[in-house]
Amino acid sequence: MARRGENIYKRKDGRYEGRYIKFYNSAGKAVYGYLYSKSYTDLKERLKSCKTEKWGASKGMNIPLGEWMNTWLSSLGTTRKPTTQRVYKSHIENHINPALGAIPLKKLNAEQIQNFVNDLNLSAATVKTIFATLKSALISAGGVAPQVWSGVKMPKSEKFITRVLSVEEQKRLENALSGDSDIGIFLCLYTGLRIGELCALRWEDIHLERAVLTVNGTQARTEKGVEIISPKSKSAKREIPLPPFLLEKIKRLPRTGEFVISRFGRPFDIRTYRRHFKHILNKAGLPDIKFHALRHTFATRALEVGMDYKTLSEILGHSTVSITLDLYAHSLNEHKKKQMNKLGGIFQL
């Protein structure tokens, strides 16, 4: 039996075995090292030395943060999706390493990290993701005390009201849609697909006999180029019913390739389709909005016609209903007025 807090065990062969944490891997799990000795006192002293130095023995905590960040990023392997690793790499190269990269791990402190966070002239959400990247790497290093990052204060997030098309604007947009590739805009307006999911949609994902489409992938730009990868989460892989009018539009489309939204037999690149959307907005005389506004518009219209949050959450591919509630608890002023006006009818004689 080990003595409390020492992690030293006596083996059947008479030797003592000691265990210590060498470092934490990219998933945050401890990787252990083992020492052996016939002498309990000798092993205790050697184990104490290893616990003090933690990661990398004599070198680990002396290396610059920037060097460790690059090592950590390279160690991720398949534990993170390519798109996630690209985000990490951008945070490291553009923000973390330029500001903190020269500081040795053992000299890094909470004040330095707090100043780094305060100096980031970015949105609160972006600052939080950059800090999360740094924190994950520091945890994996193993020898950095939690106090270095645990007390750092994040900027307060501003409440963001999503831009949606009014009913009149949506009609103008739909009237401007005429080409075969425009079906993608219809799909997003009436199913809430993300643009990456749209550009990854194959004909085999549309089941005409059941009037549904399945989301099985998303398009992403990796170091290898444009690829179709797994959805961002388990909940993002979903089945969405198709309204009858939309089903009829899909049936009339020519199948010129494997993908529903394609050009020259190849799927539309996300950036190319965004440019196409900008052209359609200009044609319809509408203000410049992000493509993602189509997803917000779908959600708003769905709530306006009485769709419940649970159903909407599943169609949108959110992991929890609370995410849907947080994003779409608001509604358009036009809809608010209609709902409030119903109150007056209760007591009218």
C-alpha positions as CSV (number, residue, x, y, z in Angstrom):
1,M,0.0,0.0,0.0
2,A,1.2,3.5,-0.9
3,R,1.9,6.0,1.8
4,R,-0.6,8.9,1.6
5,G,0.4,11.5,-0.9
6,E,3.6,9.8,-2.0
7,N,2.6,7.4,-4.7
8,I,5.3,4.9,-3.6
9,Y,4.4,1.2,-3.6
10,K,6.4,-1.8,-2.5
11,R,6.4,-4.5,-5.3
12,K,6.4,-8.2,-4.8
13,D,10.0,-8.4,-5.9
14,G,11.0,-6.2,-2.9
15,R,11.7,-3.1,-4.9
16,Y,9.8,0.2,-4.4
17,E,7.9,1.8,-7.3
18,G,7.2,5.5,-7.5
19,R,4.8,7.3,-9.9
20,Y,4.8,10.9,-10.9
21,I,3.2,13.1,-13.6
22,K,5.6,13.8,-16.4
23,F,3.2,16.0,-18.4
24,Y,-0.4,16.4,-19.6
25,N,-1.2,15.4,-23.2
26,S,-3.2,17.4,-25.7
27,A,-6.5,16.0,-24.3
28,G,-5.6,17.2,-20.8
29,K,-4.9,13.7,-19.4
30,A,-1.9,13.0,-17.2
31,V,1.0,11.0,-18.6
32,Y,2.9,9.2,-15.9
33,G,6.5,8.3,-15.4
34,Y,7.8,5.5,-13.1
35,L,10.9,5.1,-10.9
36,Y,12.2,2.0,-9.1
37,S,14.7,1.5,-6.3
38,K,15.5,-1.0,-3.5
39,S,15.7,1.9,-1.1
40,Y,12.6,3.7,0.0
41,T,14.5,6.9,1.0
42,D,16.4,6.9,-2.3
43,L,13.3,6.6,-4.3
44,K,11.5,9.3,-2.3
45,E,14.3,11.8,-3.0
46,R,14.4,10.9,-6.7
47,L,10.6,11.2,-7.0
48,K,10.6,14.5,-5.2
49,S,13.1,15.9,-7.8
50,C,10.9,14.6,-10.7
51,K,7.7,16.2,-9.2
52,T,9.5,19.5,-8.9
53,E,10.7,19.6,-12.4
54,K,7.5,18.1,-13.8
55,W,7.7,18.2,-17.5
56,G,10.9,17.7,-19.6
57,A,13.1,17.1,-16.6
58,S,15.9,19.7,-16.6
59,K,14.8,21.5,-19.7
60,G,11.0,21.7,-19.8
61,M,10.2,24.8,-17.8
62,N,13.1,26.7,-19.2
63,I,11.9,26.7,-22.8
64,P,10.1,29.8,-24.2
65,L,6.4,29.7,-24.3
66,G,6.4,30.1,-28.1
67,E,8.5,26.9,-28.5
68,W,6.1,25.0,-26.3
69,M,3.0,26.4,-28.2
70,N,4.4,25.1,-31.4
71,T,5.3,21.7,-29.9
72,W,1.8,21.4,-28.4
73,L,0.1,22.3,-31.7
74,S,2.2,19.6,-33.5
75,S,1.2,17.0,-30.8
76,L,-2.5,17.3,-31.4
77,G,-2.6,14.8,-34.3
78,T,-6.1,13.6,-34.8
79,T,-7.4,14.7,-31.4
80,R,-8.7,18.0,-33.0
81,K,-10.3,18.6,-36.4
82,P,-8.2,20.2,-39.1
83,T,-10.4,23.3,-38.9
84,T,-9.9,23.6,-35.2
85,Q,-6.2,23.2,-35.5
86,R,-6.1,26.0,-38.2
87,V,-7.8,28.3,-35.6
88,Y,-5.3,27.3,-33.0
89,K,-2.4,28.0,-35.4
90,S,-3.8,31.4,-36.3
91,H,-4.2,32.3,-32.6
92,I,-0.7,31.2,-31.8
93,E,1.1,32.8,-34.8
94,N,-0.9,36.1,-34.8
95,H,-1.4,36.8,-31.1
96,I,0.1,34.5,-28.4
97,N,3.6,34.0,-29.7
98,P,4.2,37.7,-30.7
99,A,3.2,38.9,-27.3
100,L,4.3,36.1,-24.9
101,G,6.4,33.7,-27.0
102,A,9.8,34.8,-25.6
103,I,8.9,34.3,-21.9
104,P,10.2,31.0,-20.4
105,L,7.4,28.8,-19.1
106,K,8.7,29.0,-15.6
107,K,8.6,32.8,-15.6
108,L,5.1,33.1,-17.0
109,N,2.7,34.7,-14.5
110,A,-0.9,35.8,-14.2
111,E,-0.2,39.5,-14.6
112,Q,1.5,38.9,-17.9
113,I,-1.5,36.9,-19.2
114,Q,-4.0,39.4,-17.9
115,N,-2.1,42.2,-19.7
116,F,-2.1,40.1,-22.8
117,V,-5.8,39.6,-22.6
118,N,-6.5,43.3,-21.9
119,D,-4.4,44.4,-24.9
120,L,-6.2,42.2,-27.4
121,N,-8.3,44.7,-29.4
122,L,-10.8,42.1,-30.5
123,S,-14.3,41.0,-29.8
124,A,-15.0,39.4,-26.4
125,A,-15.8,36.0,-28.1
126,T,-12.5,36.0,-30.0
127,V,-10.5,37.0,-26.9
128,K,-12.0,34.0,-25.1
129,T,-11.1,31.6,-27.8
130,I,-7.5,32.9,-27.9
131,F,-7.2,32.5,-24.1
132,A,-8.7,29.0,-24.3
133,T,-6.0,28.0,-26.7
134,L,-3.3,29.3,-24.5
135,K,-4.8,27.7,-21.4
136,S,-5.1,24.3,-23.1
137,A,-1.4,24.4,-24.0
138,L,-0.3,25.5,-20.5
139,I,-2.3,22.6,-18.9
140,S,-0.6,20.2,-21.3
141,A,2.8,21.5,-20.3
142,G,2.2,20.1,-16.8
143,G,4.6,22.3,-14.9
144,V,2.7,25.6,-15.0
145,A,0.8,26.3,-11.8
146,P,-3.0,26.7,-12.3
147,Q,-2.8,30.2,-10.6
148,V,-1.1,31.5,-13.8
149,W,-4.4,31.3,-15.7
150,S,-7.2,30.6,-13.3
151,G,-7.7,34.2,-12.1
152,V,-7.5,35.9,-15.5
153,K,-10.6,38.0,-16.1
154,M,-12.2,37.9,-19.6
155,P,-13.9,40.9,-21.2
156,K,-17.7,41.0,-20.9
157,S,-19.6,39.8,-24.0
158,E,-21.9,42.3,-25.6
159,K,-25.4,41.1,-26.3
160,F,-25.6,40.5,-30.1
161,I,-28.9,40.9,-31.9
162,T,-28.7,38.7,-35.0
163,R,-29.6,40.3,-38.3
164,V,-32.6,38.8,-40.0
165,L,-34.5,39.6,-43.1
166,S,-38.0,41.1,-42.7
167,V,-40.8,39.3,-44.5
168,E,-40.8,42.0,-47.2
169,E,-37.0,41.7,-47.6
170,Q,-37.2,37.9,-47.8
171,K,-39.8,38.2,-50.6
172,R,-37.5,40.5,-52.5
173,L,-34.7,38.1,-52.1
174,E,-36.7,35.1,-53.3
175,N,-38.0,37.0,-56.3
176,A,-34.3,37.6,-57.4
177,L,-33.6,33.9,-57.3
178,S,-33.7,32.3,-60.8
179,G,-30.6,30.1,-61.6
180,D,-30.1,26.5,-60.6
181,S,-27.4,27.3,-58.2
182,D,-29.8,29.7,-56.3
183,I,-31.5,26.6,-54.8
184,G,-28.8,26.8,-52.1
185,I,-30.3,30.1,-50.9
186,F,-33.8,28.6,-50.9
187,L,-32.5,25.7,-48.9
188,C,-30.9,27.9,-46.2
189,L,-34.0,30.1,-46.0
190,Y,-36.2,27.1,-45.4
191,T,-34.0,24.5,-43.6
192,G,-31.5,26.7,-41.7
193,L,-28.4,25.0,-43.2
194,R,-25.0,26.5,-42.5
195,I,-23.1,27.4,-45.6
196,G,-20.5,24.7,-45.0
197,E,-23.2,22.1,-44.7
198,L,-24.9,23.4,-47.9
199,C,-21.7,23.2,-50.0
200,A,-21.1,19.7,-48.7
201,L,-24.6,18.5,-49.6
202,R,-24.7,15.5,-51.9
203,W,-27.6,14.3,-54.0
204,E,-27.6,11.1,-52.0
205,D,-28.3,13.2,-48.9
206,I,-31.7,14.2,-50.3
207,H,-34.4,11.6,-49.9
208,L,-37.3,12.6,-52.2
209,E,-39.5,9.7,-51.2
210,R,-39.4,10.7,-47.6
211,A,-39.2,14.4,-48.2
212,V,-36.1,14.9,-46.0
213,L,-32.5,15.8,-46.3
214,T,-29.7,14.5,-44.1
215,V,-26.7,16.6,-43.0
216,N,-23.7,14.2,-43.1
217,G,-20.8,16.6,-43.6
218,T,-19.5,20.2,-43.9
219,Q,-17.0,21.8,-46.2
220,A,-13.8,23.1,-44.7
221,R,-10.6,24.6,-45.9
222,T,-7.6,22.7,-44.5
223,E,-3.9,22.7,-45.3
224,K,-4.7,20.1,-48.0
225,G,-7.3,22.5,-49.6
226,V,-11.1,22.3,-49.7
227,E,-12.3,19.1,-48.0
228,I,-15.6,17.6,-46.9
229,I,-15.3,16.6,-43.2
230,S,-17.6,15.4,-40.5
231,P,-20.1,17.8,-39.0
232,K,-18.9,20.1,-36.2
233,S,-20.7,18.0,-33.5
234,K,-22.9,14.9,-33.1
235,S,-26.0,17.0,-33.0
236,A,-25.0,18.7,-36.3
237,K,-25.5,15.4,-38.1
238,R,-29.2,15.5,-38.5
239,E,-32.3,15.0,-40.6
240,I,-34.4,17.9,-41.8
241,P,-37.9,17.6,-43.3
242,L,-38.4,19.5,-46.6
243,P,-41.5,21.6,-47.3
244,P,-43.5,20.5,-50.3
245,F,-42.8,23.6,-52.4
246,L,-39.0,23.2,-51.8
247,L,-39.2,19.6,-52.7
248,E,-40.7,20.4,-56.0
249,K,-38.0,22.9,-56.8
250,I,-35.3,20.3,-56.0
251,K,-37.0,17.7,-58.2
252,R,-36.8,20.1,-61.2
253,L,-33.0,20.6,-60.8
254,P,-30.6,18.9,-63.3
255,R,-28.1,16.6,-61.6
256,T,-24.8,17.7,-63.1
257,G,-22.6,16.1,-60.5
258,E,-22.3,14.5,-57.1
259,F,-23.1,17.7,-55.2
260,V,-26.4,19.6,-55.1
261,I,-24.7,23.0,-55.3
262,S,-22.0,22.4,-58.0
263,R,-20.3,24.0,-60.9
264,F,-18.5,22.0,-63.6
265,G,-19.3,18.9,-61.6
266,R,-17.5,20.1,-58.5
267,P,-19.0,21.5,-55.3
268,F,-19.1,25.3,-54.9
269,D,-16.3,26.6,-52.7
270,I,-17.8,28.4,-49.7
271,R,-16.1,31.7,-50.6
272,T,-17.3,31.5,-54.2
273,Y,-20.9,30.9,-53.0
274,R,-20.7,33.8,-50.6
275,R,-19.7,36.0,-53.6
276,H,-22.7,34.6,-55.5
277,F,-24.9,35.6,-52.6
278,K,-23.6,39.1,-52.6
279,H,-24.5,39.3,-56.3
280,I,-28.0,38.2,-55.6
281,L,-28.4,40.8,-52.8
282,N,-27.3,43.5,-55.1
283,K,-29.8,42.2,-57.8
284,A,-32.6,42.3,-55.2
285,G,-31.6,45.8,-54.0
286,L,-31.0,44.6,-50.5
287,P,-28.3,45.8,-48.0
288,D,-25.1,43.8,-47.7
289,I,-25.6,41.1,-45.0
290,K,-23.7,38.0,-44.1
291,F,-24.8,34.6,-45.6
292,H,-25.4,33.4,-42.0
293,A,-28.3,35.8,-41.8
294,L,-30.3,33.3,-43.9
295,R,-30.0,30.8,-41.0
296,H,-31.1,33.4,-38.5
297,T,-34.0,34.4,-40.8
298,F,-35.1,30.7,-41.0
299,A,-35.1,30.4,-37.2
300,T,-37.1,33.7,-36.8
301,R,-39.7,32.7,-39.4
302,A,-40.0,29.2,-37.7
303,L,-40.7,30.8,-34.3
304,E,-43.2,33.3,-35.9
305,V,-45.3,30.4,-37.2
306,G,-45.3,28.7,-33.9
307,M,-42.5,26.1,-34.1
308,D,-41.4,25.0,-30.6
309,Y,-37.9,25.5,-29.5
310,K,-37.1,21.8,-29.1
311,T,-38.0,21.1,-32.7
312,L,-36.2,24.2,-34.0
313,S,-33.1,23.2,-31.9
314,E,-32.9,19.8,-33.6
315,I,-33.4,21.2,-37.1
316,L,-30.6,23.7,-36.5
317,G,-28.3,21.1,-35.1
318,H,-27.8,22.8,-31.8
319,S,-26.4,20.6,-29.0
320,T,-28.9,22.0,-26.4
321,V,-32.2,23.8,-26.5
322,S,-30.6,26.5,-24.3
323,I,-28.3,27.6,-27.2
324,T,-31.4,28.1,-29.4
325,L,-33.2,30.0,-26.6
326,D,-30.2,32.3,-26.1
327,L,-29.8,33.0,-29.8
328,Y,-33.5,33.4,-30.8
329,A,-35.4,34.4,-27.7
330,H,-35.9,37.8,-29.3
331,S,-38.2,38.3,-32.3
332,L,-38.8,41.0,-34.9
333,N,-40.6,44.1,-33.8
334,E,-43.4,43.3,-36.3
335,H,-44.0,40.0,-34.6
336,K,-43.8,41.5,-31.1
337,K,-46.5,43.9,-32.0
338,K,-48.8,41.2,-33.3
339,Q,-48.3,39.2,-30.1
340,M,-49.0,42.2,-27.9
341,N,-52.1,43.2,-29.8
342,K,-53.6,39.8,-29.1
343,L,-53.8,40.8,-25.4
344,G,-56.3,43.6,-26.2
345,G,-58.7,41.1,-27.6
346,I,-59.1,39.2,-24.4
347,F,-61.4,41.7,-22.7
348,Q,-63.0,43.3,-25.7
349,L,-66.8,43.1,-25.5
